[in-house]
Amino acid sequence: MNEVIELLLNHRSVRRFKDITLSEEQTEAIISAAQAASTSSNVQAYTIIGVTDPGKRQVLAGLAGNQSYVEHTGLFLVFCADLSRLKEATEQQGETFHQNTESFVVATVDAALAAQNAAIAAESLGLGICYIGGIRNKPQEVSELLELPELVYPVFGLTIGVPDQENALRPRLPQHTVYHENSYKREQSRQGVAEYDEAMERYYKERTQGRTITNWSKGIADKYRQPGRAHLRPFLENRGFRLE
Ligand SMILES: Cc1cc2nc3c(=O)[nH]c(=O)nc-3n(C[C@H](O)[C@H](O)[C@H](O)COP(=O)(O)O)c2cc1C
């Protein structure tokens, strides 16, 4: 193995940070790394809002479901999928801008790839990170707070700072569950889930001194027995995205 892979394998989300603001050099390095990510046809369909204002961070923490590590952190980044720049460039060339589900996926994937590069860069500097999908609880309020124009939406936040806690690694599905050679192997996937359920039940039991008896499948069922964030589609359409 090498140092990069070791860093990747050592990832765990951090949810408590020291009260230390990131330096300009750190922020610049992290954003440069984000920009270096692959991007569909070089469209670079994202904008990153760095939220340094403590008042705005406090509001965002509330909007994200009272996640205090949005407020008490070194830097809070909001990764936005952004078609507005592409529309302007197209129209400046005298053409009509056409968008659909494909361009929505392109912008969302671009934002996610940039974010993951930022996350890895931060971790390589000894910092901790946690993604904050919670900002999609209140996407309209987040968009207004950050003055996002039409055709821009907040995909998720990324909180970055000096860790003030030591977390255990969260085990992943066995590799054969998610990696299939040459064709999709449903049985292999099912077996992996069964193994993982057993392992995760032990993991939760140990972490909670026997108080939590659950596993991965139960957690998934809990999450998906009702639709998640059903407000998202009307919100996106309202922001000018055409999901057709
Ligand atoms: C897009 C995305 C959104 C997430 N949103 C939140 C969030 O709002 N709050 C939180 O505490 N963790 C959030 N997480 C972190 C995940 O819960 C975490 O990555 C996962 O449980 C695996 O744990 P690990 O990162 O420690 O390995 C998010 C992760 C991703 C990728």
The ligand as an SDF file (V2000), in Angstrom:
LIG
                    3D

 31 33  0  0  0  0  0  0  0  0999 V2000
  -23.6710   13.2280    1.2110 C   0  0  0  0  0  0  0  0  0  0  0  0
  -23.4830   12.9240    2.6740 C   0  0  0  0  0  0  0  0  0  0  0  0
  -24.2630   13.5600    3.6140 C   0  0  0  0  0  0  0  0  0  0  0  0
  -24.0650   13.3400    4.9860 C   0  0  0  0  0  0  0  0  0  0  0  0
  -24.7740   14.0600    5.8930 N   0  0  0  0  0  0  0  0  0  0  0  0
  -24.5010   13.9700    7.2110 C   0  0  0  0  0  0  0  0  0  0  0  0
  -25.1410   14.8320    8.1520 C   0  0  0  0  0  0  0  0  0  0  0  0
  -25.9850   15.6680    7.8190 O   0  0  0  0  0  0  0  0  0  0  0  0
  -24.7720   14.6960    9.4630 N   0  0  0  0  0  0  0  0  0  0  0  0
  -23.8410   13.8130    9.8830 C   0  0  0  0  0  0  0  0  0  0  0  0
  -23.5570   13.7770   11.0900 O   0  0  0  0  0  0  0  0  0  0  0  0
  -23.2080   12.9750    9.0170 N   0  0  0  0  0  0  0  0  0  0  0  0
  -23.5050   13.0460    7.6850 C   0  0  0  0  0  0  0  0  0  0  0  0
  -22.8410   12.2500    6.7820 N   0  0  0  0  0  0  0  0  0  0  0  0
  -21.7830   11.3310    7.2450 C   0  0  0  0  0  0  0  0  0  0  0  0
  -22.2120    9.8630    7.1490 C   0  0  0  0  0  0  0  0  0  0  0  0
  -23.1540    9.5760    8.1450 O   0  0  0  0  0  0  0  0  0  0  0  0
  -20.9660    8.9840    7.2810 C   0  0  0  0  0  0  0  0  0  0  0  0
  -20.0700    9.2690    6.2400 O   0  0  0  0  0  0  0  0  0  0  0  0
  -21.3010    7.4970    7.2400 C   0  0  0  0  0  0  0  0  0  0  0  0
  -22.1280    7.1380    8.3180 O   0  0  0  0  0  0  0  0  0  0  0  0
  -20.0430    6.6270    7.3030 C   0  0  0  0  0  0  0  0  0  0  0  0
  -19.2920    6.9270    8.4510 O   0  0  0  0  0  0  0  0  0  0  0  0
  -17.7800    7.4560    8.3600 P   0  0  0  0  0  0  0  0  0  0  0  0
  -17.7730    8.6720    7.4510 O   0  0  0  0  0  0  0  0  0  0  0  0
  -17.3860    7.8000    9.7620 O   0  0  0  0  0  0  0  0  0  0  0  0
  -16.9620    6.3410    7.8000 O   0  0  0  0  0  0  0  0  0  0  0  0
  -23.0680   12.4140    5.4100 C   0  0  0  0  0  0  0  0  0  0  0  0
  -22.3050   11.7550    4.4500 C   0  0  0  0  0  0  0  0  0  0  0  0
  -22.4990   11.9970    3.1090 C   0  0  0  0  0  0  0  0  0  0  0  0
  -21.6360   11.2940    2.0850 C   0  0  0  0  0  0  0  0  0  0  0  0
  1  2  1  0
  2  3  1  0
  2 30  2  0
  3  4  2  0
  4  5  1  0
  4 28  1  0
  5  6  2  0
  6  7  1  0
  6 13  1  0
  7  8  2  0
  7  9  1  0
  9 10  1  0
 10 11  2  0
 10 12  1  0
 12 13  2  0
 13 14  1  0
 14 15  1  0
 14 28  1  0
 15 16  1  0
 16 17  1  0
 16 18  1  0
 18 19  1  0
 18 20  1  0
 20 21  1  0
 20 22  1  0
 22 23  1  0
 23 24  1  0
 24 25  2  0
 24 26  1  0
 24 27  1  0
 28 29  2  0
 29 30  1  0
 30 31  1  0
M  END
$$$$
